[in-house]
């Protein structure tokens, strides 16, 4: 099964898959509304605005596994993201990214090593995975790497669809 085939639900409850975004380069991020790293939403949205017309999209997955920092309902998360950060990128349902309840999408993603060669569990909110337009996971950036870090931008630009 590819990343594109794993069943998901949008934040509004509609069924979907990453396959709905096939052909785009994706930056998949586990997000939280009450985290010290929450201001990364600003950089994520700027990436979305800068590269969306070139076949790119950020994709957010709210997660409450790190310090209970995403306690809200889907409606509260949607409201927070749109009013506080003007988020326009797709947001999916709140999921678990580690442990026995880990969503299958994160079972696949966490097999990808970071720049130091380490795969495995998500360390905290705002861990980022860059997925090529063919669905291949090509980069993993740890939570403290800002969305607009030179390495992230270079990886996005090098992998935009032709």
C-alpha angles and dihedrals in degrees: 000000000000126000086256093062101051110111115242139167126225119237087262091055100255116141116246146133137224082257085079084070096042113145093036129100106242134202105202114199134179103223139193133190100214103043131113085240094052091105085072084083086079093059092041091054091047089053089049092051094044099048107022093099089052095060100273134126138176112222120201128207113187113219131185098191098101113072093323088281096151103049098145132107120252089263093051092048091049092049093047094048096047099041100037101036106013091236113191100166122100117278123197132201122293108271143170115255099186138036133025093322093052111144113245091242089063092044085064097040097049091058086071115094124226125232089285091055095253120138126174137076125017108258100210144321118317100033107158133214123190113212122194121231089261092058097258116140105232108167140023122199121190122235099265092054103103116232091242095046110137091245093053094046092046091050092049093048092047091053105041111129114266 
